């Protein structure tokens, strides 16, 4: 049986393994099958001499390692010494086997069991399904798990902690979190592994995980044990989690619909043994789990809901604003739906009455932007505010200067039965409201902190709904991800369940709310779009351009020169050209370029009014939007909108049936109630399925709305962006350590995928009169590309941002790589222009494809030193 051992020999180890496993060269095994083969193959290889014994040793080593208990680690060392260490007489026990799928509890005699009846479960207690890592349990490294189990049980919850040997947790869920009929037996699913439900740390199967989680239909939280940092490193790192861990343990679970990331344990260092719990985080986690289960189990009529609206910029009469959203109309539809679902709601007659009760009331007598719903005495605030010292260090003695008359702090809003609608207090810094969001030494105002404490403790809300994109809570000082006790979003929100109605085209900022405010996002659509058209001086300019095109060839030079002067003056009046110097020999080329700019403005797509949650757009608005969404498929049509109307009416056979079906389905989603359905699911503490956010014109997969937004899945990037990334990395790597013009080259570089510009409604829009918006003429000076200002839907930022494609959900390339500018400004130079301004001032040739230079838009690559 010795045979040859070459790659083509039938007795080579590779061929033997292939025959023993019973599979072809191209077939792939599931994780469960691989574990089964891991045990089977060494038994068969026992009888094959030669190099096959080394293969058998490799498989035995894997068995020891993957079931890494103290006994197996000792056996592994003995086995290696016996076979390769010159100690053949040293006894080495066979690898000890443990359940591949089982249960864990610290009170069990051997801590592991395979049957539910051995767990200490109270019969009527709410049940929490907990996923833990088998390797931690076999190694006895479970102090952080034990702390979570004890904290949950201390709150009256029954804990079912299950593990799985592979990277697919579905077998554990099917066996222990469902009954014999397949019905869920748990009220919440909590992942303590920090990894994906299906795939672990290496990858994830989003579709399989979403199907399983949708079937369970319970809240899904994934929290993180520190794997790449010690507890001390995490505590002192302003970022919180290290970037790699944030990617593996936060971003990947988000693709499956996970919410509520939180660090709950980690190592104190190599000298201090294994993982330990972080006590205050474990307590906060247990409180949050209990609050979600209470919300889920409480009757709708008895629940209390706090809805938070926003006012930005502060102190400017902008109460009730959100990106692309008609707040009061949407809010009225939401309250009406909640009343129909059984919530105790005193519904105003219409949106106007709702707006009046919220913004008027006693506002005039108190000099506030809205009705005062509650007053908090200063003495009460001083007694109950746990972080008073930090507030007073920034804002002075309580009550400060915002929303107060010196005796009381004001809570603005109005109550409608068991629903309180409040106005989030301003950031507090007059003239520079954004400073509070980026200065770690600052703190929210007395009024801001008191507002959320009143919602939690005085009003007694069971859940809070932040209404629209976006407020300030998630931007308060603190770590970026993996927040600690000292982070203000965590302090302000406490354990209160948080639902966030968020624009579907802005996942970049939405993930901040998911990660920093434990929010479950529910997406809403942006408004229908329409062509901007021309107005004011642009119409006169277009008329003059048409005159220029119709000039006969033999026209005299004086008439031609007069028309050139008129064109230059009209273009300068709308900021499309300079008024001086006068155009001379290059006038024809300038006029051709000017005509292209005017046409681009005329056919730009812009939002048409504001979106209303729970209200379908008019037919013509939907037709225009669908024609833009399917512009690629309908590019051969003379009148795309007419073709869309025919598809919706069922009177056309000129197009493939698959396209007609997709158009009709998209129209049904635009007309449906998916947003309100998603809100009801989230407020019932049920599972909200995930979706990749993006611009509706390029990411049709955002339909239907009402789902939990996340950013793009890096595992689904096509090969082209990967090649582009490698192409870009080569010159960046070559700059390191080099010197150009007396200045050291950049040490780091960063690619930024910018969020869309936030749109704020005008007073006329908020009052209900929502006329179509016109695109303002682009200004000559400014940091942004003119096309982005005039044509947001076609902007380079939108094209460059990575988002899922309409056809298959595959993200588009991030950008075409461009050569970076040379840095001319010497280090340490005082005065003059800053480095960023100097880079913007340098001309850059555009690469093929028309992409702008890298420093012209925040949505493309920038080189930062």
KADALIN-V376094 format. One record per residue. N is the residue number from 0. RES is the residue in three letters. SS is DSSP state (2 for helix, 1 for strand, 0 for the rest). PHI is phi in whole degrees, 0 to 359 (* if undefined). D_CENTER is the distance of its C-alpha to the mean C-alpha in whole Angstrom. Layout:
[[N,RES,SS,PHI,D_CENTER] [N,RES,SS,PHI,D_CENTER]]
This chain:
[[0,UNK,0,*,59] [1,UNK,0,298,58] [2,UNK,0,56,58] [3,UNK,0,284,56] [4,UNK,0,241,53] [5,UNK,0,290,51] [6,UNK,0,298,48] [7,UNK,0,262,50] [8,UNK,0,289,52] [9,UNK,0,292,52] [10,UNK,0,251,52] [11,UNK,0,291,50] [12,UNK,2,304,47] [13,UNK,2,296,44] [14,UNK,2,290,47] [15,UNK,2,298,48] [16,UNK,2,297,44] [17,UNK,2,294,43] [18,UNK,2,287,46] [19,UNK,2,293,46] [20,UNK,2,281,42] [21,UNK,0,70,43] [22,UNK,0,225,41] [23,UNK,0,280,41] [24,UNK,0,296,40] [25,UNK,0,271,37] [26,UNK,0,288,36] [27,UNK,0,238,33] [28,UNK,0,259,33] [29,UNK,0,287,30] [30,UNK,2,300,29] [31,UNK,2,293,32] [32,UNK,2,294,34] [33,UNK,2,297,34] [34,UNK,2,295,35] [35,UNK,2,294,38] [36,UNK,2,293,39] [37,UNK,2,300,39] [38,UNK,2,273,41] [39,UNK,2,283,43] [40,UNK,2,296,44] [41,UNK,2,300,46] [42,UNK,2,294,48] [43,UNK,2,283,49] [44,UNK,2,289,49] [45,UNK,0,304,52] [46,UNK,0,261,55] [47,UNK,0,248,54] [48,UNK,0,280,55] [49,UNK,0,81,55] [50,UNK,0,294,51] [51,UNK,2,299,50] [52,UNK,2,290,50] [53,UNK,2,291,48] [54,UNK,2,296,45] [55,UNK,2,300,46] [56,UNK,2,297,46] [57,UNK,2,298,42] [58,UNK,2,292,41] [59,UNK,2,294,43] [60,UNK,2,299,41] [61,UNK,2,299,38] [62,UNK,2,297,39] [63,UNK,2,302,40] [64,UNK,2,290,36] [65,UNK,2,288,34] [66,UNK,0,250,36] [67,UNK,0,281,36] [68,UNK,0,283,38] [69,UNK,2,300,41] [70,UNK,2,297,43] [71,UNK,2,288,42] [72,UNK,2,293,41] [73,UNK,2,295,45] [74,UNK,2,296,46] [75,UNK,2,297,44] [76,UNK,2,298,46] [77,UNK,2,297,49] [78,UNK,2,296,48] [79,UNK,2,295,47] [80,UNK,2,293,50] [81,UNK,2,294,53] [82,UNK,2,271,52] [83,UNK,2,239,51] [84,UNK,0,255,52] [85,UNK,0,77,56] [86,UNK,0,233,56] [87,UNK,0,295,57] [88,UNK,0,274,59] [89,UNK,0,289,56] [90,UNK,0,289,54] [91,UNK,0,232,51] [92,UNK,0,292,49] [93,UNK,0,296,47] [94,UNK,0,303,44] [95,UNK,0,282,43] [96,UNK,0,266,41] [97,UNK,0,232,38] [98,UNK,0,301,37] [99,UNK,0,285,34] [100,UNK,1,232,32] [101,UNK,1,200,33] [102,UNK,1,238,33] [103,UNK,1,229,33] [104,UNK,0,204,34] [105,UNK,0,295,36] [106,UNK,0,271,39] [107,UNK,0,290,40] [108,UNK,0,300,43] [109,UNK,0,253,41] [110,UNK,0,72,37] [111,UNK,1,230,37] [112,UNK,1,212,38] [113,UNK,0,245,37] [114,UNK,0,236,38] [115,UNK,2,293,36] [116,UNK,2,292,40] [117,UNK,2,271,40] [118,UNK,0,277,37] [119,UNK,0,281,38] [120,UNK,0,250,36] [121,UNK,0,291,37] [122,UNK,0,296,38] [123,UNK,0,256,37] [124,UNK,0,283,34] [125,UNK,0,303,30] [126,UNK,1,248,29] [127,UNK,1,248,26] [128,UNK,1,273,25] [129,UNK,1,241,24] [130,UNK,1,257,23] [131,UNK,0,234,25] [132,UNK,0,269,26] [133,UNK,2,299,29] [134,UNK,2,296,30] [135,UNK,2,297,30] [136,UNK,2,291,32] [137,UNK,2,294,35] [138,UNK,0,278,35] [139,UNK,0,72,35] [140,UNK,0,261,32] [141,UNK,0,234,31] [142,UNK,2,299,31] [143,UNK,2,288,28] [144,UNK,2,297,28] [145,UNK,2,300,31] [146,UNK,2,296,30] [147,UNK,2,294,27] [148,UNK,2,300,29] [149,UNK,2,296,32] [150,UNK,2,293,29] [151,UNK,2,294,28] [152,UNK,2,294,32] [153,UNK,2,295,33] [154,UNK,0,261,31] [155,UNK,0,80,33] [156,UNK,0,255,30] [157,UNK,1,269,31] [158,UNK,1,251,30] [159,UNK,1,245,30] [160,UNK,1,263,28] [161,UNK,1,242,28] [162,UNK,1,225,28] [163,UNK,1,220,28] [164,UNK,0,290,30] [165,UNK,0,269,28] [166,UNK,0,261,24] [167,UNK,1,245,24] [168,UNK,0,273,24] [169,UNK,2,297,25] [170,UNK,2,301,28] [171,UNK,2,293,28] [172,UNK,2,295,26] [173,UNK,2,296,29] [174,UNK,2,278,32] [175,UNK,2,244,31] [176,UNK,0,251,28] [177,UNK,1,228,30] [178,UNK,0,271,33] [179,UNK,0,296,36] [180,UNK,0,267,35] [181,UNK,0,87,31] [182,UNK,0,281,30] [183,UNK,1,297,28] [184,UNK,0,247,29] [185,UNK,0,244,27] [186,UNK,0,257,25] [187,UNK,1,198,22] [188,UNK,1,249,20] [189,UNK,1,239,20] [190,UNK,1,264,19] [191,UNK,0,266,21] [192,UNK,0,283,20] [193,UNK,0,82,17] [194,UNK,0,247,17] [195,UNK,1,297,16] [196,UNK,0,294,18] [197,UNK,1,236,20] [198,UNK,0,129,20] [199,UNK,1,66,20] [200,UNK,0,278,19] [201,UNK,0,268,20] [202,UNK,0,199,18] [203,UNK,0,207,17] [204,UNK,0,254,18] [205,UNK,2,297,15] [206,UNK,2,297,18] [207,UNK,2,294,20] [208,UNK,2,294,18] [209,UNK,2,296,16] [210,UNK,2,298,20] [211,UNK,2,294,21] [212,UNK,2,291,19] [213,UNK,2,296,19] [214,UNK,2,293,23] [215,UNK,2,291,23] [216,UNK,0,58,21] [217,UNK,0,231,20] [218,UNK,1,303,17] [219,UNK,1,237,16] [220,UNK,1,251,15] [221,UNK,1,235,15] [222,UNK,0,244,16] [223,UNK,1,242,17] [224,UNK,1,275,21] [225,UNK,1,290,21] [226,UNK,1,253,23] [227,UNK,1,247,23] [228,UNK,1,221,24] [229,UNK,1,276,26] [230,UNK,2,299,26] [231,UNK,2,296,27] [232,UNK,2,296,25] [233,UNK,2,295,22] [234,UNK,2,297,24] [235,UNK,2,263,25] [236,UNK,0,271,22] [237,UNK,0,297,20] [238,UNK,0,282,17] [239,UNK,1,85,17] [240,UNK,0,291,16] [241,UNK,0,296,18] [242,UNK,2,305,15] [243,UNK,2,294,17] [244,UNK,2,292,16] [245,UNK,2,298,13] [246,UNK,2,290,12] [247,UNK,2,288,14] [248,UNK,2,252,14] [249,UNK,2,240,10] [250,UNK,2,295,8] [251,UNK,2,293,11] [252,UNK,2,299,11] [253,UNK,2,299,8] [254,UNK,2,296,9] [255,UNK,0,266,12] [256,UNK,0,105,10] [257,UNK,0,290,11] [258,UNK,1,226,10] [259,UNK,0,65,12] [260,UNK,0,298,12] [261,UNK,0,198,16] [262,UNK,1,282,18] [263,UNK,1,235,21] [264,UNK,1,189,24] [265,UNK,1,172,25] [266,UNK,1,273,28] [267,UNK,0,275,31] [268,UNK,0,132,32] [269,UNK,2,300,34] [270,UNK,2,281,37] [271,UNK,2,251,36] [272,UNK,0,81,35] [273,UNK,0,274,32] [274,UNK,1,287,29] [275,UNK,1,230,29] [276,UNK,1,284,27] [277,UNK,0,261,26] [278,UNK,2,304,28] [279,UNK,2,293,26] [280,UNK,2,288,23] [281,UNK,2,297,24] [282,UNK,2,295,26] [283,UNK,2,296,23] [284,UNK,2,299,21] [285,UNK,2,296,24] [286,UNK,2,296,24] [287,UNK,2,293,21] [288,UNK,2,298,22] [289,UNK,2,297,25] [290,UNK,2,296,23] [291,UNK,2,294,21] [292,UNK,2,291,24] [293,UNK,2,299,26] [294,UNK,2,299,24] [295,UNK,2,295,24] [296,UNK,2,272,28] [297,UNK,0,285,29] [298,UNK,0,298,31] [299,UNK,2,301,29] [300,UNK,2,295,32] [301,UNK,2,262,32] [302,UNK,0,285,28] [303,UNK,0,245,27] [304,UNK,1,238,24] [305,UNK,1,253,23] [306,UNK,1,254,21] [307,UNK,1,252,20] [308,UNK,1,257,21] [309,UNK,0,238,20] [310,UNK,1,219,23] [311,UNK,0,223,22] [312,UNK,0,290,24] [313,UNK,0,291,26] [314,UNK,0,58,29] [315,UNK,0,231,30] [316,UNK,0,67,30] [317,UNK,0,251,26] [318,UNK,1,297,26] [319,UNK,0,86,24] [320,UNK,0,242,21] [321,UNK,0,194,18] [322,UNK,0,295,16] [323,UNK,0,64,18] [324,UNK,1,241,19] [325,UNK,0,279,23] [326,UNK,2,295,22] [327,UNK,2,289,26] [328,UNK,2,297,26] [329,UNK,2,295,23] [330,UNK,2,295,23] [331,UNK,2,295,27] [332,UNK,2,297,26] [333,UNK,2,295,23] [334,UNK,2,297,26] [335,UNK,2,295,29] [336,UNK,2,293,27] [337,UNK,2,297,26] [338,UNK,2,299,30] [339,UNK,2,293,31] [340,UNK,0,274,29] [341,UNK,0,106,31] [342,UNK,0,285,29] [343,UNK,0,277,32] [344,UNK,0,229,31] [345,UNK,0,268,34] [346,UNK,0,276,33] [347,UNK,0,298,34] [348,UNK,0,298,36] [349,UNK,0,203,33] [350,UNK,2,294,31] [351,UNK,2,296,33] [352,UNK,2,294,35] [353,UNK,2,301,31] [354,UNK,2,297,31] [355,UNK,2,295,34] [356,UNK,2,294,34] [357,UNK,2,279,31] [358,UNK,2,258,32] [359,UNK,0,254,35] [360,UNK,0,58,37] [361,UNK,0,263,39] [362,UNK,2,296,37] [363,UNK,2,296,40] [364,UNK,2,290,42] [365,UNK,2,264,39] [366,UNK,0,71,38] [367,UNK,0,249,34] [368,UNK,0,280,32] [369,UNK,0,206,32] [370,UNK,0,295,34] [371,UNK,1,273,34] [372,UNK,1,272,33] [373,UNK,1,206,34] [374,UNK,1,240,36] [375,UNK,1,250,35] [376,UNK,1,301,39] [377,UNK,2,299,38] [378,UNK,2,299,40] [379,UNK,2,294,38] [380,UNK,2,297,35] [381,UNK,2,297,37] [382,UNK,2,288,37] [383,UNK,2,258,34] [384,UNK,0,279,32] [385,UNK,0,288,31] [386,UNK,0,243,30] [387,UNK,2,300,32] [388,UNK,2,302,34] [389,UNK,2,291,30] [390,UNK,2,296,30] [391,UNK,2,289,34] [392,UNK,2,295,34] [393,UNK,2,265,31] [394,UNK,2,250,32] [395,UNK,0,84,36] [396,UNK,0,301,38] [397,UNK,0,300,36] [398,UNK,0,263,36] [399,UNK,0,75,35] [400,UNK,0,240,35] [401,UNK,0,262,32] [402,UNK,0,51,32] [403,UNK,1,206,36] [404,UNK,0,251,39] [405,UNK,0,95,40] [406,UNK,0,256,41] [407,UNK,1,227,38] [408,UNK,1,262,34] [409,UNK,1,260,33] [410,UNK,1,250,30] [411,UNK,1,271,30] [412,UNK,1,153,29] [413,UNK,1,206,31] [414,UNK,1,253,31] [415,UNK,1,235,32] [416,UNK,0,71,33] [417,UNK,0,272,30] [418,UNK,1,245,28] [419,UNK,1,254,27] [420,UNK,1,251,26] [421,UNK,1,245,25] [422,UNK,1,251,24] [423,UNK,0,299,22] [424,UNK,0,301,25] [425,UNK,0,294,25] [426,UNK,0,293,23] [427,UNK,0,107,27] [428,UNK,0,258,28] [429,UNK,0,297,30] [430,UNK,0,84,29] [431,UNK,0,215,27] [432,UNK,0,293,24] [433,UNK,0,283,21] [434,UNK,2,299,23] [435,UNK,2,297,22] [436,UNK,2,282,19] [437,UNK,2,233,20] [438,UNK,0,259,23] [439,UNK,0,292,23] [440,UNK,0,275,26] [441,UNK,0,272,26] [442,UNK,0,211,25] [443,UNK,0,296,24] [444,UNK,0,289,27] [445,UNK,2,303,30] [446,UNK,2,294,29] [447,UNK,2,294,25] [448,UNK,2,295,26] [449,UNK,2,294,28] [450,UNK,2,300,26] [451,UNK,2,288,24] [452,UNK,2,294,27] [453,UNK,2,296,28] [454,UNK,2,297,26] [455,UNK,2,290,26] [456,UNK,2,257,29] [457,UNK,2,276,31] [458,UNK,0,288,30] [459,UNK,0,73,29] [460,UNK,0,295,25] [461,UNK,0,274,24] [462,UNK,1,200,21] [463,UNK,1,242,19] [464,UNK,1,241,17] [465,UNK,1,274,16] [466,UNK,1,256,17] [467,UNK,0,106,15] [468,UNK,0,259,13] [469,UNK,0,213,13] [470,UNK,0,258,15] [471,UNK,0,249,16] [472,UNK,2,303,16] [473,UNK,2,287,13] [474,UNK,2,257,14] [475,UNK,0,293,17] [476,UNK,0,303,19] [477,UNK,0,155,18] [478,UNK,0,293,16] [479,UNK,0,287,13] [480,UNK,1,208,12] [481,UNK,0,78,15] [482,UNK,0,292,16] [483,UNK,0,244,20] [484,UNK,0,298,23] [485,UNK,0,274,23] [486,UNK,0,269,20] [487,UNK,2,293,20] [488,UNK,2,302,17] [489,UNK,2,292,18] [490,UNK,2,295,22] [491,UNK,2,288,21] [492,UNK,2,277,19] [493,UNK,0,63,21] [494,UNK,0,264,21] [495,UNK,0,294,20] [496,UNK,1,301,18] [497,UNK,1,235,15] [498,UNK,1,247,14] [499,UNK,1,227,12] [500,UNK,1,282,13] [501,UNK,1,226,10] [502,UNK,1,296,11] [503,UNK,0,292,10] [504,UNK,0,268,11] [505,UNK,0,229,8] [506,UNK,2,291,5] [507,UNK,2,300,6] [508,UNK,2,272,7] [509,UNK,2,298,5] [510,UNK,2,293,3] [511,UNK,2,296,7] [512,UNK,2,293,8] [513,UNK,2,295,7] [514,UNK,2,270,8] [515,UNK,2,257,11] [516,UNK,0,230,12] [517,UNK,0,49,11] [518,UNK,1,270,10] [519,UNK,1,266,10] [520,UNK,1,280,8] [521,UNK,1,236,11] [522,UNK,1,280,11] [523,UNK,1,234,14] [524,UNK,0,278,16] [525,UNK,0,277,17] [526,UNK,0,293,21] [527,UNK,0,301,23] [528,UNK,1,247,24] [529,UNK,1,212,28] [530,UNK,1,288,30] [531,UNK,0,294,30] [532,UNK,0,73,34] [533,UNK,0,238,36] [534,UNK,0,201,38] [535,UNK,0,49,40] [536,UNK,2,291,42] [537,UNK,2,294,39] [538,UNK,2,295,42] [539,UNK,2,297,45] [540,UNK,2,296,43] [541,UNK,2,297,43] [542,UNK,2,299,46] [543,UNK,2,294,48] [544,UNK,2,295,46] [545,UNK,2,296,47] [546,UNK,2,298,51] [547,UNK,2,299,50] [548,UNK,2,294,50] [549,UNK,0,268,53] [550,UNK,0,298,55] [551,UNK,0,291,58] [552,UNK,0,298,59] [553,UNK,0,264,62] [554,UNK,0,296,61] [555,UNK,0,286,62] [556,UNK,2,297,60] [557,UNK,2,294,61] [558,UNK,2,295,59] [559,UNK,2,296,56] [560,UNK,2,294,56] [561,UNK,2,298,56] [562,UNK,2,292,53] [563,UNK,2,298,51] [564,UNK,2,297,51] [565,UNK,2,296,50] [566,UNK,2,297,47] [567,UNK,2,296,46] [568,UNK,2,294,47] [569,UNK,2,294,45] [570,UNK,2,294,42] [571,UNK,2,294,42] [572,UNK,2,294,42] [573,UNK,0,250,38] [574,UNK,0,62,37] [575,UNK,0,252,37] [576,UNK,0,198,40] [577,UNK,0,273,42] [578,UNK,0,285,45] [579,UNK,0,211,47] [580,UNK,0,286,49] [581,UNK,0,291,50] [582,UNK,0,287,49] [583,UNK,0,235,52] [584,UNK,0,294,53] [585,UNK,0,264,49] [586,UNK,2,301,49] [587,UNK,2,301,48] [588,UNK,2,295,45] [589,UNK,2,296,44] [590,UNK,2,291,44] [591,UNK,2,298,43] [592,UNK,2,295,40] [593,UNK,2,296,40] [594,UNK,2,297,40] [595,UNK,2,299,37] [596,UNK,2,295,35] [597,UNK,2,295,36] [598,UNK,2,296,36] [599,UNK,2,296,32] [600,UNK,2,295,32] [601,UNK,2,294,34] [602,UNK,0,258,32] [603,UNK,0,296,28] [604,UNK,1,263,26] [605,UNK,1,228,25] [606,UNK,1,299,23] [607,UNK,0,256,26] [608,UNK,0,76,26] [609,UNK,0,235,23] [610,UNK,1,279,21] [611,UNK,0,243,23] [612,UNK,0,295,21] [613,UNK,0,87,23] [614,UNK,0,229,26] [615,UNK,0,286,26] [616,UNK,0,297,27] [617,UNK,0,296,30] [618,UNK,2,304,31] [619,UNK,2,296,32] [620,UNK,2,294,29] [621,UNK,2,294,27] [622,UNK,2,298,30] [623,UNK,2,297,29] [624,UNK,2,293,25] [625,UNK,2,297,26] [626,UNK,2,297,28] [627,UNK,2,288,25] [628,UNK,2,297,23] [629,UNK,0,253,26] [630,UNK,0,300,27] [631,UNK,0,295,28] [632,UNK,0,292,29] [633,UNK,0,257,32] [634,UNK,0,293,33] [635,UNK,0,277,36] [636,UNK,0,281,37] [637,UNK,0,291,39] [638,UNK,0,226,37] [639,UNK,2,303,34] [640,UNK,2,294,33] [641,UNK,2,296,37] [642,UNK,2,294,36] [643,UNK,2,296,32] [644,UNK,2,301,35] [645,UNK,2,295,37] [646,UNK,2,297,34] [647,UNK,2,293,33] [648,UNK,2,276,37] [649,UNK,0,72,38] [650,UNK,0,245,41] [651,UNK,0,231,40] [652,UNK,0,233,40] [653,UNK,0,278,40] [654,UNK,0,239,36] [655,UNK,0,302,35] [656,UNK,2,299,34] [657,UNK,2,297,31] [658,UNK,2,292,30] [659,UNK,2,299,32] [660,UNK,2,297,30] [661,UNK,2,294,26] [662,UNK,2,296,27] [663,UNK,2,293,29] [664,UNK,2,293,26] [665,UNK,2,298,23] [666,UNK,2,296,26] [667,UNK,2,298,26] [668,UNK,2,294,22] [669,UNK,2,294,22] [670,UNK,2,269,25] [671,UNK,0,280,24] [672,UNK,0,250,23] [673,UNK,2,299,19] [674,UNK,2,296,17] [675,UNK,2,291,20] [676,UNK,2,299,20] [677,UNK,2,295,17] [678,UNK,2,298,17] [679,UNK,2,297,20] [680,UNK,2,301,19] [681,UNK,2,294,16] [682,UNK,2,287,19] [683,UNK,0,271,22] [684,UNK,0,58,19] [685,UNK,0,248,19] [686,UNK,0,283,16] [687,UNK,0,256,14] [688,UNK,0,301,13] [689,UNK,1,277,10] [690,UNK,1,206,10] [691,UNK,1,283,8] [692,UNK,0,287,8] [693,UNK,0,163,11] [694,UNK,0,291,14] [695,UNK,0,301,16] [696,UNK,0,290,19] [697,UNK,0,246,18] [698,UNK,0,228,15] [699,UNK,2,294,17] [700,UNK,2,291,15] [701,UNK,2,290,13] [702,UNK,0,275,16] [703,UNK,0,285,17] [704,UNK,0,283,15] [705,UNK,0,81,14] [706,UNK,0,243,12] [707,UNK,1,276,9] [708,UNK,1,290,6] [709,UNK,1,216,4] [710,UNK,0,275,5] [711,UNK,0,291,8] [712,UNK,0,269,11] [713,UNK,2,295,13] [714,UNK,2,289,16] [715,UNK,2,255,16] [716,UNK,0,294,17] [717,UNK,0,288,20] [718,UNK,2,290,23] [719,UNK,2,300,24] [720,UNK,2,297,21] [721,UNK,2,295,22] [722,UNK,2,296,25] [723,UNK,2,297,24] [724,UNK,2,297,22] [725,UNK,2,295,26] [726,UNK,2,298,28] [727,UNK,2,288,26] [728,UNK,2,292,26] [729,UNK,2,297,30] [730,UNK,2,294,31] [731,UNK,2,297,28] [732,UNK,2,296,30] [733,UNK,2,288,34] [734,UNK,2,282,33] [735,UNK,0,302,33] [736,UNK,0,79,36] [737,UNK,0,273,37] [738,UNK,1,234,39] [739,UNK,1,234,39] [740,UNK,0,54,41] [741,UNK,0,82,42] [742,UNK,1,238,38] [743,UNK,1,296,36] [744,UNK,0,292,33] [745,UNK,0,295,30] [746,UNK,0,271,29] [747,UNK,0,224,25] [748,UNK,0,223,23] [749,UNK,1,213,19] [750,UNK,1,258,17] [751,UNK,0,244,15] [752,UNK,0,251,12] [753,UNK,0,282,13] [754,UNK,0,279,11] [755,UNK,0,298,14] [756,UNK,0,297,16] [757,UNK,0,286,16] [758,UNK,0,257,19] [759,UNK,0,246,21] [760,UNK,0,288,24] [761,UNK,0,275,28] [762,UNK,2,305,30] [763,UNK,2,296,31] [764,UNK,2,292,28] [765,UNK,2,293,27] [766,UNK,0,284,31] [767,UNK,0,115,31] [768,UNK,0,275,32] [769,UNK,0,243,29] [770,UNK,0,289,31] [771,UNK,0,301,30] [772,UNK,0,275,28] [773,UNK,0,252,30] [774,UNK,0,280,29] [775,UNK,0,290,31] [776,UNK,0,299,33] [777,UNK,0,293,31] [778,UNK,0,272,32] [779,UNK,0,286,34] [780,UNK,0,259,33] [781,UNK,0,147,29] [782,UNK,0,274,27] [783,UNK,0,261,25] [784,UNK,0,297,26] [785,UNK,2,302,28] [786,UNK,2,293,27] [787,UNK,2,290,23] [788,UNK,2,293,25] [789,UNK,2,272,27] [790,UNK,0,222,25] [791,UNK,2,299,21] [792,UNK,2,286,21] [793,UNK,2,250,23] [794,UNK,0,294,22] [795,UNK,2,299,21] [796,UNK,2,299,18] [797,UNK,2,292,17] [798,UNK,2,289,19] [799,UNK,2,277,18] [800,UNK,0,292,14] [801,UNK,0,283,13] [802,UNK,0,213,12] [803,UNK,1,287,13] [804,UNK,0,283,17] [805,UNK,0,296,19] [806,UNK,0,282,21] [807,UNK,0,231,20] [808,UNK,0,75,16] [809,UNK,0,266,17] [810,UNK,1,298,15] [811,UNK,0,278,17] [812,UNK,0,301,19] [813,UNK,0,290,17] [814,UNK,0,185,20] [815,UNK,0,275,24] [816,UNK,0,295,25] [817,UNK,0,231,28] [818,UNK,0,290,30] [819,UNK,0,285,29] [820,UNK,0,287,32] [821,UNK,0,280,34] [822,UNK,0,271,34] [823,UNK,0,261,37] [824,UNK,0,284,37] [825,UNK,0,297,39] [826,UNK,0,296,37] [827,UNK,0,82,38] [828,UNK,0,290,40] [829,UNK,0,267,40] [830,UNK,0,76,40] [831,UNK,0,71,39] [832,UNK,0,283,36] [833,UNK,0,288,33] [834,UNK,2,299,32] [835,UNK,2,297,29] [836,UNK,2,295,31] [837,UNK,2,293,34] [838,UNK,2,296,31] [839,UNK,2,294,30] [840,UNK,2,285,34] [841,UNK,0,283,35] [842,UNK,0,287,35] [843,UNK,0,230,33] [844,UNK,0,291,34] [845,UNK,0,282,32] [846,UNK,0,289,31] [847,UNK,0,301,32] [848,UNK,0,108,30] [849,UNK,0,80,30] [850,UNK,0,283,27] [851,UNK,0,284,27] [852,UNK,0,297,27] [853,UNK,0,292,25] [854,UNK,0,260,25] [855,UNK,0,263,25] [856,UNK,0,208,21] [857,UNK,0,286,18] [858,UNK,0,266,17] [859,UNK,0,236,19] [860,UNK,1,292,20] [861,UNK,1,230,22] [862,UNK,0,259,25] [863,UNK,0,238,25] [864,UNK,0,268,27]]
